[in-house]
Amino acid sequence: MTAQRKLRWGIVSTAKIGLTKVIPGIRKSPSSEIVAIASRDLPRAEAAARQMGIPRAYGSYEELFADPEIDAIYNPLPNHLHVPITLAAARAGKHVLCEKPVALDAAEAAQLREAPRDRLIYEAFMVRFHPQWIRAREIVRSGELGEVRAIRVVFAYRNMDPANVRNQADIGGGGLMDIGCYAIISGRFLFEAEPSRVVTLMDRDPAFGTDRLTSALADFGQDRQLVFTCSTQLVPQQRVEVLGTNGRLEIAIPFNALPDTPSAITIDTGASLDGTLARREIIRACDQYTEQAEAFAQAVFSGRSLEWGVEDAIANMKVIDAIFRSEKSGGWETV
């Protein structure tokens, strides 16, 4: 029997999301294996390698990129290091899965166009591989909801740690960059379109300088609107709601779906305002990080691009840029 081909991964840094979510997810992908981890602090890399059972540890990212037995790199570094480290890895011959948001702004994201064309670069919006999102888009496409006119998103958590990268403005912290990007993806994924203009109301933490509460309205044309609120200093909450002329769809845990627990989509015609007549579809339990790793590996092996690539990442950053411009102008800004 021929052994299954596996994509050999190297992990950049000992970031928490990598250790707790992405590495365990990659490990469950039948087409993936993790062979090395790197940190600028070698003892930290070695400790993580022991903890996670990873064969090799490196004390620099350059050593990791130079390893000929690594095919792909996962980059969960702080936002200001996404583009330079991703480009360095790609130029060293590696495919790159880079955390979101892919850059500090669209101009920086556009530098990724300079990467070798035969290297796959993907911005790690893992939700797009979860079956609950795939099913939600199927329902929207089916016409069951009628004409979909509005998408409403809430995503919030409370983090008051000044040392946390999410609370450091100079390296790309703040709610819009960290979680507002998911709200933007929600609109772009489900409308299957790009917004033409945006307007925002934003509140910044006086000590951190980051946006701690942001609400925005995005105009997708054809009477379609995305409205969202994201916050780094509110009670934890997340919802995605899609409203059409004939029905409403809701994803209960859209962004942090548990890997070992089924999720649910609610479809409601409005026949009862309390929702008691709504239909619930139960979606199989899955690890969305595993689904992402498997899709990435298969794209590498097949030589075909994923549905979303560098241009999609640039497009998402353009929306974020426009929202920040709206904060300053106080009015609508063109994307």
N, C-alpha and C positions, 0 to 999 in steps of 0.2 A: 504494500500500500504506500502510495506517495505521501510524504509528510506535507501538511498544509503550509503554504507559503505564509510567512509572517512579516509584517512591517516592524522593523526594529527601531524603537523609540529611545531618544535621549531627552531628559527633563532638565530644563534650565531653571535653577533656583529651587529652594525648599519652601516656596510659597504655600500657605495653608490650603488654598483651593486645590493645588496639585496633590498634596499629601492626603487630603481628606476626601476629595471627590474625583478628580480627573485620573490620577494614577490608578485607584481602584477600578474606575470605569474602563480605562484602557485595558487593564489586565483581563477583563471579562470578554473583550473582543476576541473572537477566535482567529482573527487575522493580525493580531498585534502581540508584541512582547516588549517589555521595558528592559533595556540593557545597561543604562547608565543614568546618573544624575550628577549635576554640577552646581557648585556654589563658588562664589569668590572667597569663601571661607572653607577650606578643605575639611577641617574637623566637622563642620556643620553638614557638608555633603556626605561625609562618611557616616555620621550618625543617622542621617535620613536613609542612606542606603541600607544600613543595618536594620532600621525600623521597618522599612518597606520591602526588604528582601531583594534589593536591586544589586546586580553583580558588581558594577563598577561605579566609582566615585571620582570626580575630578575637582580640582581646586580653581579652575577657570573655565569660562564658557568657550574660550578658544580651543582648549584641549578637547572638550566635548565635540566641537564642530570638526575637529581634525580626526576623530575616530572613524575609520573606514567601515566599521561594522554597525554604524548608525545610519538609518535611512531618513528618519524624520525627527523633528524637534518640537517639543511643546514649550511655548513661551508664556508663562504667567507672571512676568515681571511687572513692576509698576508701569503705568501708562506711558510715561516719558521714555521708557526703554523698549517699547513694543517695536517701533519701526527700526531703530538702529540694530537691535539684536536679531530681529527677523531677517533683515537684509544680510547681516553677516552670516547667518546660518544658511540662507539660500545661496549666497555666493560661494559658500563652502560645499555646496552640492546637496544640501538637505531640504526636504519638504518641511513646511512649517505650519503648525496649528498655533495661532496666536490669540491670546485672550482679548476680550473686548474691553473698552473700545480700542480699535486697532491703532489709533494715533491720538495726538493732542489736538489736531485739526485736519481738515481735508487736504490742505497743502502738504502737510507732512505725510498723510496717508498716500498721496499721489506718488511719493518717492518709491513706493512698493512696485510701481510699474517698471522700475529699473532692475528688479530681480530677474534672474534667468527665467526665460519663458517656459522651460521644461520642469520648473520646480513648482509644486502646488503650494499655494498660500491661502489659508482659510481663517477668517475671523470666527472665534469660537462661540457662536450663538448656538449652543447645544439644543435649545428648545425646538429649533426647526426640524430636529430629527425625532422628537418624541411623537409617538402615535397620536396623542391627544391633539397636538397641533396639526398634524397631517389630516386627522379626521375633521377638525374644525374647518380647515380650508376646503375639504371635500363638501361639507355641508353648505358653506357659503357658495361654492361653485354650483351646487345642485339647484339653487334657486329656492330651496325650502324656506329660507328666511325672507324671500321677496327681494326687493332692491335694498342692499345693505347700504345704509346712509351714515351710521355712526359707530365708532369703536371707542369704548371708554376703558381706560387702564389706570389702576392704582398699584403702586409698588412703593413700600416704605419699610424702613427698619430704624432702630435707634442705636447710634454709635457715637459716643462722646469722647473717645480716646484720641487725644491729640497726636499720639505717635502712629496711629493707623493711617496707612497711605490714602484712605478714602477721605481723610480730613486734612490733607496737605495740598493746598491749592497749586503750588508751583510745580507739582509733578502730575497734575491732571486729576486731582481729587474732586469730590462733590457729587451730589445726587444725580445730576443730569448725565454726567460721564459714566458713573458706575451703574445706575439702574434705569435712568431715563432712556438710555440707549435701547433697552429691552422694549419699552413702550413704543419707541419709534419703529423698531423691527416688527412689533405687533401690527401696526397699521400697514406697513409696507408689505408684510407677508400675507395678510388677509385681504387687503384691497388689491394686492398685486399691481400696485401703482406707486408713483412717487408724489410726494406733496409739492405744491408749487409755492406755498408761502406759510409762514408761521407767526404766531404772536405768543408772548409769554408774560407771566408774573413770577418774579423770582425773589426769594429772600435769602440773604447770605449771613452766615455765622460771623459775628463781629470779631471773634478771636481767630478762627480758622481761615476766614476769607472764602470758604467754599459755599456753594449754594446748598442750603439745608432744606429748602422747600421750593419746589418748582412746579408750576402748572403751565401747560402749554396747549394751544389749539393749532392743529395743522390742517390746511385746506388741501384735500386730495382731488379737487375738481369734481364735476358731475354731481354736485350736492353731497359730497362725502367728506366727513370730518373725523379726525382723531383728536380726542381730548384726553389728557393724562395729568396725573399728579404723582410726583415722586419726592421722597424725603429720606434724609439720613437721620432725622431726629423726631420721628413719630412712632407710634405703636406699630409693630410689625403687621403688615397686611399686603396682600397681592390678589388682584382679580383682573381678568380680561372679559369684557362684555361686548358682544357684537349685536347691534340692533338693526333690523331690517323692517320693511313695510309689512311683512307677514309674520315675523317671529323674531325671537331673541335667543342668542346663544351665550352661554357663560362657561369659561374655564375656571374652575375653582382654585386650583393651585397651579398657575400657568408657568411659573419660572423655577420653582424649587420643588418640583414633583419628586416624591420619595421613590427611590429605586426599587423598593420591595413591596410597594403598596399600590393597588389599582387606583387610577384617577377617574374623574367623572366630568362629563360635559352635560350641561343642562340645556335643553331646547324647549322654549316656552312660546306659545302662540298668544299669550296674554288673555286666554279664556278665563283665568282666575287671577286677580291681581296679587293674591298671596302666593302664587306659584304652585299650589297644590295639584294642579292638573298638568304640570310640566312633565316632560319626558327626560329621563336621565339615561345616558349611555355610559356604561362602565368600560374604561379603557384598560387594557392589560398592563400589569406592572412591568416597568422596564427601567433600566438605568440609561438616562439620556446621554450621559457621557460615554457609555459603551456604544450606543447607537451612532454617536458622532465619530468615535474612533473607527468603528467598522466601516462607515461610509467613507471616511477619509482614506483608510487603507485600500478599499476597493477602487477608489478613484485613482490612487497612485498606481495600483497594479494594472488597471485597465488603460491608463493613459488618458482618461477622459476627465474633464473638469467637473467639479461639483456645481450644483445649480447656482451657488453664490461664490464669488471669488473676490479678487482685489477691487474690481469696479463697484461691486455691491458695497464693500466696506467703505470705499470713498464716498459713495452716495449717502450712506448712513451718517458719515461724519459731516457732510454738507448740511444735513438737517440740524445736527447739533450746533454747528457754526452759526446757522441762521437764528437759532433760538438764543444763543449768547448775544448776537447782534441786536435782537429784539429787546433783550434786557436793557441794553444801553440806549436804544432809540425810543423805547416805550411804545412802539407800534409794530405793524406788520413788516416782516422782512422776507424777501424773495429767497427761495432755496437755491 
